[in-house]
Each structure stands twice: as C-alpha cells, then as structure tokens.
C-alpha cells in the first residue's frame, strides 16, 4: 500500500490532534476540505487509521505506578498461550501486552495506584494461574511514548501480522 506525501501529512496531523475539524486539517495540509475528507476516509477503509482515542494522564487517572512484567507460560501450547493472552488483555491493570519470543512468552505493561498494587497484581492475579511458570517484574520510572508514528518508507519491505 503506497502512502503519498499528503497521506503522511494527514496522518501526522491527525496523530497530533484527532479532534481537529476537517477544515483545520485541510488548511494545515494545504488541500481542500473535500480532498481531506476523502483521503481520510480512504485511509480508514484501507486500515491505515484503525480508530481514535483519548490519551489519559496516568497520574491524573490515579495510576501513576507502572511496571513491566515478563511472564513464562507452561506448557507452551497454542491454546494455553492464546487463553492467557485473552485473559490478561481484559485485566484493568494491563495497559499494554506483548506476546514475545525468548525466555518469556509475554511482556505485560501495567499501571496501578501504588507499589502495593504491583505486588497484588503479581501475587493475586498472575500466580493464581496454573499456566504461569515464571514472573519477573521491572518497575518503570518513566514511560516516554511516541505520539506520532511515521509509516515505513515505500522502499523498505513490510511485514504484516497474521490475520485474527
């Protein structure tokens, strides 16, 4: 899927402020409002734009303590891995989940109100699961997240995830 300079400009602007009006978006990217509207619609239809959301300040939301928790699952069978993934993704403390390779099968990013919340999550949630063989917790002092992701350039090979 080729993205041209206008697509990239629209994506950049929407990532900076998805609530701006189409008229403002068009002005910032130097096109007519009808062109902006149509191109954004096409980006959604092609699956480049998957949704819009509100970004929360974790401190203001009462969840200032973050941790990264590596989890090893046994036995390493597809149904066990998929079952754990679905369960963990629904937990309110989990704000990010990665299925990984290597020593551990998952990396969970959690946000809780205090250090006791991290302990309770590990002891009361994770270790209650039979398939959890090992857990390693790393406290996060700071989380810097890119708010604007540039699509890959057309000359680099692209890999897609398997369909779910």
Helices and strands as residue ranges (DSSP letters): H 5-16, H 22-29, H 33-45, E 65-73, H 78-89, E 94-99, E 106-112, H 115-120, I 121-126, E 132-140
